[in-house]
Amino acid sequence: MAKRDYYEVLGVAKNASDAELKKAYRRLAMKHHPDRNPGNQGSEEQFKEAKEAYETLADPQKRAAYDQFGHAGVDPSAGGFGGSRGGSGNFSDIFDDVFGDIFGGARGGGGGPNQAYRGADLRYDLDLSLEDAVQGTTVKIRLPTKVKCETCSGSGAKKGSTPKVCATCNGQGQVRMQQGFFSIQQACPKCKGKGKTISSPCGDCHGEGRKLEQKTLSVKIPAGVDSGDRIRLSGEGEAGESGGPAGDLYVQVRVRSHSIFSRDGSNLYCEMPISFVTAALGGELDVPTLTGRVKLKIPPETQTGRVFRLREKGVKSVHGGATGDLLCKVIVETPVNLSAQQKEILENFEDTLTDAGSKHSPKSHTWFGGVKKFFEDLKI
């Protein structure tokens, strides 16, 4: 029976990426796995067919031969690059291929002695002042990280020597243990899953291929960042293993509390104390903003708690949108440490207010009227 086109089997286009191939294979493998379809011969055959297609197309050399010559290019009987083991592989092999990445099989080894691994991502917590967060800045940070060992060029082997294929796992990085019906695959204890051993380790990195160093970086902080924002620096994480790419560095922003302003999204808030004379008669105040001072006119008879809005004196968020406002809340301050003369003046002033009834204190009159009614109702 003629074999179906491998791309057709996986349901992908001929220019499909490695990630698309893997995704399609996993979907079919999960659907037709024999453990999920016991006794279903059709599903078993579809499973093997998908596995054979994926193993061929996932190998760049085999894929190139298949694209040029079709099945003949990868059929061992036709003298090609060698056939897939998908059709004759046992179920434990199939299980490893489908679930290896999930349970650590891919990282534990199996990639051969030349498999490279991406370095770990790192996180750095950066404290910023409100001014720097709003206006943007450039800061220098220093962090410990694993970098590629220059002495051995990342191989881990002493200069003049090279790593050797692990004799225990034959370079696979994994060993299989049979326990009754189940076959368990785990990282090779000899090479720790790397597929290779180093008889003469590098003196600087002790065979790891990487060493810990303090690295200084210049980080550009865009204007408008806030606590919780994260800046990604590609390739500034830990160096990869066996020549693999470096991980990324994530700078986590945390904005310190400010002595005057607080921030909520794009708006800034502040409390502004004024004397009761200014509140009563009105006046003009210098209000601080992050870009300088502005004049704020206080109208006569301003009550404590009133909020004045200064348009576009807030923050333009790094995530976009309009510039926020500065909201200033007025707090009428009660004078303290009064002299005898000042107390007498205030008492005389209070008398003039009392004589005028509710004319000067409408809120106070209304509130006390409500209190009086409340107590009267309690007597009923």
C-alpha positions in Angstrom: 0.0 0.0 0.0 1.4 3.4 -1.0 2.4 5.7 1.8 0.6 9.0 2.2 2.4 12.3 1.9 3.9 13.2 5.2 2.7 16.7 5.1 -0.8 15.5 4.4 -0.5 13.0 7.3 0.3 15.9 9.8 -2.1 18.3 8.1 0.5 21.0 7.6 1.8 23.0 4.7 5.1 22.2 3.1 6.7 25.4 4.5 5.5 24.6 8.0 7.9 25.6 10.8 9.4 23.2 13.3 6.9 24.5 15.9 4.0 23.9 13.6 5.2 20.3 12.9 5.5 19.6 16.6 2.1 21.0 17.4 0.4 19.0 14.7 2.2 15.8 15.7 1.3 16.2 19.4 -2.4 16.8 18.5 -2.5 13.6 16.4 -0.5 11.6 19.0 -2.8 12.6 21.8 -5.9 11.7 19.7 -4.7 8.3 18.4 -2.4 7.1 21.2 -3.1 3.3 21.9 -3.5 3.9 25.6 -6.5 6.1 24.8 -7.8 3.8 22.1 -7.3 0.2 23.4 -7.9 -2.5 20.8 -8.4 0.1 18.0 -6.1 -1.1 15.2 -7.0 1.9 13.0 -5.9 4.4 15.7 -2.7 2.5 16.2 -1.8 2.6 12.5 -2.6 6.3 12.4 -0.4 6.9 15.4 2.5 5.1 13.8 1.9 7.0 10.6 2.0 10.4 12.3 5.1 9.4 14.2 6.9 8.3 11.1 5.9 11.5 9.3 7.0 13.8 12.2 10.4 12.0 12.8 11.2 12.4 9.1 10.2 16.1 8.8 11.6 17.1 12.1 15.1 16.1 10.9 16.4 18.8 8.6 18.5 16.4 6.6 15.7 13.9 6.1 13.2 16.6 5.4 15.4 18.0 2.6 15.8 14.5 1.1 12.1 13.9 1.4 11.2 17.3 -0.2 13.5 16.4 -3.2 12.9 12.7 -3.7 9.7 11.9 -1.8 9.6 8.6 0.2 12.4 7.2 -1.8 14.7 9.8 -0.3 14.2 8.5 3.2 13.6 4.8 2.5 16.6 2.7 3.6 15.9 0.1 0.9 16.2 2.8 -1.7 19.6 4.0 -0.5 18.4 7.2 0.9 19.3 8.8 4.3 17.7 6.1 6.3 14.0 5.4 7.1 12.1 6.5 10.1 11.8 4.1 13.0 8.2 5.2 13.5 6.6 2.1 11.9 8.4 -0.4 14.0 8.9 1.4 17.2 7.4 0.0 20.4 4.8 1.8 22.5 7.3 2.9 25.2 9.3 4.8 22.5 6.1 6.4 21.3 5.1 7.4 24.8 8.5 9.0 25.4 8.2 11.0 22.2 4.8 12.4 22.9 5.2 13.1 26.6 9.0 13.5 27.0 8.9 17.3 26.9 6.1 17.5 29.5 7.8 15.2 32.0 11.3 16.5 31.4 12.5 13.9 28.9 13.8 16.5 26.4 15.9 18.4 29.0 17.0 15.3 30.8 18.9 14.2 27.7 18.1 12.3 24.5 19.4 15.1 22.3 22.8 13.4 21.8 26.2 14.6 22.8 26.0 17.8 20.6 22.6 18.9 21.9 22.6 22.6 23.0 20.4 24.0 25.7 19.1 27.5 26.2 20.2 29.3 29.3 17.9 30.2 32.1 15.9 33.5 32.2 16.8 35.9 35.1 14.9 38.5 37.0 16.2 41.7 38.5 14.0 43.9 40.8 14.6 47.6 40.1 13.6 50.3 42.6 12.8 53.6 40.9 11.9 57.1 42.1 8.5 58.4 40.9 10.3 61.1 38.9 12.5 58.5 37.0 9.5 56.3 36.4 7.4 59.1 34.9 10.1 60.8 32.9 12.3 57.8 31.9 15.9 57.3 32.6 18.9 55.0 32.0 20.3 53.0 35.0 23.2 50.7 35.4 22.5 47.4 37.1 24.9 44.8 38.4 23.9 41.1 38.7 25.5 37.7 39.1 25.0 35.4 36.2 26.5 32.4 34.5 28.5 33.4 31.4 30.3 31.3 28.8 33.7 30.2 29.9 36.2 31.8 27.6 39.0 29.4 28.6 37.3 26.3 27.1 34.9 28.2 24.8 32.0 26.7 26.6 32.9 23.0 26.1 33.8 22.3 29.7 36.9 20.4 28.6 40.5 21.4 29.4 42.3 23.1 26.5 43.6 20.4 24.1 41.0 17.8 25.1 37.4 17.3 24.0 34.3 15.8 25.6 33.6 12.1 24.9 30.4 10.3 24.2 29.0 8.8 27.4 29.6 5.1 27.4 26.7 4.4 29.8 24.0 6.0 27.6 25.8 5.9 24.2 25.4 9.7 23.9 21.6 9.6 24.4 21.6 11.4 27.7 19.0 9.0 29.0 18.8 5.4 30.3 15.8 3.1 30.3 14.8 1.0 33.3 12.3 -1.8 32.8 10.0 -2.4 35.7 7.6 -5.2 34.7 5.2 -3.9 32.0 6.4 -0.3 32.4 9.6 1.2 30.9 10.9 4.2 32.8 13.3 6.6 31.1 15.5 8.9 33.2 18.6 11.1 32.9 21.8 9.2 32.7 23.5 9.2 36.1 27.0 9.2 34.5 26.7 12.2 32.3 23.8 13.9 34.1 21.7 13.9 30.9 24.3 15.6 28.7 25.2 12.6 26.6 28.9 13.3 27.0 31.6 13.0 29.7 34.6 15.1 30.3 37.8 13.3 31.5 39.9 16.5 31.8 37.6 19.3 33.0 38.5 22.9 32.4 40.2 24.4 35.5 38.2 27.7 35.3 34.7 26.4 35.0 35.3 22.9 36.4 33.7 21.2 33.4 30.5 23.1 33.3 31.3 25.3 30.3 30.0 28.3 32.2 31.1 30.3 35.2 29.5 32.8 37.6 30.4 36.4 37.1 29.1 39.9 38.0 27.8 41.5 34.9 27.0 45.3 34.6 24.3 46.3 32.2 22.9 49.7 31.1 19.1 49.5 31.1 17.0 52.2 29.4 13.8 52.8 31.3 11.0 54.2 29.1 8.9 57.1 30.4 5.7 56.2 32.1 6.5 52.8 33.6 4.8 51.8 36.8 5.2 49.2 39.6 4.6 45.8 38.1 5.9 46.6 34.6 8.6 44.4 33.3 11.3 45.2 30.8 12.8 42.3 28.8 16.4 42.3 27.8 16.8 39.6 25.2 19.9 37.4 25.5 21.1 38.9 28.8 20.1 35.9 31.0 22.3 32.9 31.8 24.6 31.6 29.0 23.3 28.4 27.4 24.9 25.0 27.8 26.9 23.3 25.0 26.8 26.5 22.9 23.1 27.0 23.3 21.6 30.6 23.2 21.5 32.7 26.4 18.3 33.2 28.3 16.6 36.6 28.8 16.7 39.1 31.6 13.5 40.5 33.0 13.8 43.8 34.9 10.9 44.1 37.3 10.0 47.7 38.1 9.0 48.8 41.5 8.3 52.5 42.1 9.2 53.9 45.6 6.7 55.9 47.6 6.9 59.7 47.1 6.8 62.3 49.8 4.2 64.5 47.9 2.5 62.5 45.2 0.8 59.2 44.9 0.0 57.6 41.5 -3.1 55.8 40.3 -2.7 54.8 36.6 -2.1 58.0 34.7 -3.2 60.4 37.4 -1.2 61.9 40.2 -2.7 62.9 43.6 -1.5 65.2 46.4 -2.9 66.8 49.5 -2.4 70.5 49.8 -2.7 72.2 53.3 -4.0 75.8 53.3 -4.7 78.2 56.1 -8.3 78.8 57.1 -7.8 82.5 56.2 -6.8 81.5 52.6 -9.8 79.1 52.5 -12.1 81.8 53.6 -10.8 84.8 51.6 -9.2 83.0 48.7 -5.7 83.3 47.3 -3.1 81.9 45.0 -0.7 79.0 45.7 2.4 77.6 44.1 1.6 73.9 43.4 4.4 71.5 42.7 4.3 69.2 39.7 6.9 66.8 38.3 7.7 69.3 35.6 7.8 72.5 37.7 5.6 74.8 39.7 2.2 76.1 38.6 -0.1 78.7 40.0 -3.4 77.5 41.5 -6.2 80.0 42.3 -8.1 79.2 45.5 -11.6 80.8 45.4 -13.1 82.3 48.5 -15.0 80.1 50.9 -13.2 76.9 49.8 -14.1 74.0 52.0 -11.7 71.3 53.2 -11.6 68.2 51.0 -12.3 70.1 47.7 -10.3 68.6 44.8 -8.7 70.8 42.1 -7.8 69.2 38.8 -4.7 70.3 36.9 -5.1 69.0 33.3 -2.3 67.0 31.8 0.0 67.4 34.8 0.0 63.7 35.5 1.6 60.8 33.7 1.7 59.6 30.1 1.7 55.8 30.6 4.2 53.6 28.8 1.2 51.6 27.6 -0.2 54.5 25.7 -3.3 56.7 26.1 -3.7 60.4 27.0 -1.6 62.1 29.7 -3.3 62.0 33.1 -4.1 64.8 35.5 -2.8 66.1 38.8 -5.6 66.1 41.4 -4.9 68.4 44.4 -7.1 67.9 47.5 -7.4 70.9 49.8 -6.9 70.3 53.5 -7.7 73.3 55.7 -5.2 73.4 58.5 -6.1 74.4 62.0 -3.5 76.7 63.6 -1.6 75.5 66.6 0.5 77.0 69.4 -1.7 80.1 69.6 -0.7 83.0 71.8 -3.2 84.6 74.2 -3.8 87.5 71.8 -4.5 85.2 68.9 -6.9 83.1 71.0 -8.8 86.3 72.0 -9.0 87.4 68.4 -10.5 84.0 67.4 -13.0 84.1 70.3 -14.2 87.5 69.2 -14.4 86.3 65.6 -16.4 83.3 66.7 -18.8 85.5 68.5 -19.5 87.4 65.3 -20.2 84.2 63.5 -22.6 83.0 66.3 -24.5 86.2 66.2 -25.1 85.7 62.4 -26.8 82.3 62.9 -26.4 79.9 60.1 -25.3 82.5 57.5 -21.6 81.7 57.7 -21.7 78.0 58.5 -24.6 76.4 56.6 -23.2 72.8 56.8 -22.6 73.1 60.5 -26.1 74.4 61.1 -27.7 71.7 59.0 -25.7 68.9 60.8 -26.4 70.2 64.3 -30.1 70.5 63.4 -30.0 66.9 62.3 -28.4 65.8 65.6 -31.0 67.7 67.6 -33.8 66.0 65.8 -32.1 62.6 66.3 -32.1 63.0 70.1 -35.6 64.3 70.1 -36.8 61.2 68.3 -35.0 59.0 70.8 -37.2 60.5 73.6 -40.4 59.4 71.9 
